[in-house]
């Protein structure tokens, strides 16, 4: 008898085997969600505990300001002497970077306070890699670096990286010694105040402004004014602001370099250890142009050509010590910092723009870096 299938009946494909992998994906997904939630909760609780501790100690004054910083050893040594490395990188801005209102300026201030309180800290190396930024923030950092050197016998050396232009040079100027690589981009001594005029575009789409003002100059720098509506008085006022800040910039360079040379006179009788004096023609180069590290050295704007290790060695010599550990003060990772890791950057209002989108700059601010307003 034939053993084949019955007439009119067709066997279907075999049933697929069930796999347990899909079940494991659910487990993994739940664990990931729980892990992220746990990290956020721990971060939030740690921030709240730190906030309550600061409040209990009387706000941000006292030692609580510096207790939050974590000391990390970058280069060990068989001694208790320390050289603090302080980084000034990126755009110099006064904008807060967390919900507690901390800024680059306050972070610099706290690091300097910590270095001043530690008797084992013998010198500070300021590592600069910045295109510049806001005038006010740059000047506040300058004043804090200058005050630290006036109050404490701990030499400060600036180490310029790839870029220390405009505001980047502004914050390096007060340091007792400045080291730059031959290929460092520096200079760009100048001030710029710039905006966009949208009136032509507004006219094309049929939009016109309605302005009610208390004074003739209240809408000065308004992007909706026609070119012919900008009076000569407005232009003069804006230019005077720029010129005033530029004069301040030049005085910072002259004062910083002069005080640095005076501080170095007591360290050695040799001329090469006193640092370089500003060339008489240095102001001819303060027209916004970029300079290489070698050109800046020729003009006396830099004391020595070298790299970061050169700056560390110079700090050791100025401090009069044989060896030292390199340490750095880091901010603790908190709840607010986690959002920055996930890409939330709504708090930052100063951006480097390449022309793809409108730059998000605040009207009325003027800057020490042209690339911030283009």
CORLIN-V827014 format. One record per run of one state. SS is the DSSP state (a for helix, b for strand, c for the rest). FROM is the first residue (numbers start at 1). TO is the last residue. If there is no record, write none. Layout:
BEGIN
SS&FROM&TO  SS&FROM&TO
END
This chain:
BEGIN
c&1&20  a&21&56  c&57&63  a&64&67  c&68&69  b&70&75  c&76&81  b&82&89  c&90&91  b&92&92  c&93&103  a&104&117  c&118&120  b&121&130  c&131&132  b&133&134  a&135&151  c&152&154  b&155&165  c&166&166  a&167&172  c&173&176  b&177&180  c&181&184  b&185&187  c&188&191  b&192&192  c&193&198  a&199&204  c&205&226  a&227&229  c&230&231  a&232&264  c&265&270  a&271&273  c&274&281  a&282&285  c&286&289  b&290&292  a&293&298  c&299&303  b&304&305  c&306&307  a&308&319  c&320&324  b&325&330  c&331&334  a&335&341  c&342&366  b&367&367  c&368&369  a&370&372  c&373&374
END
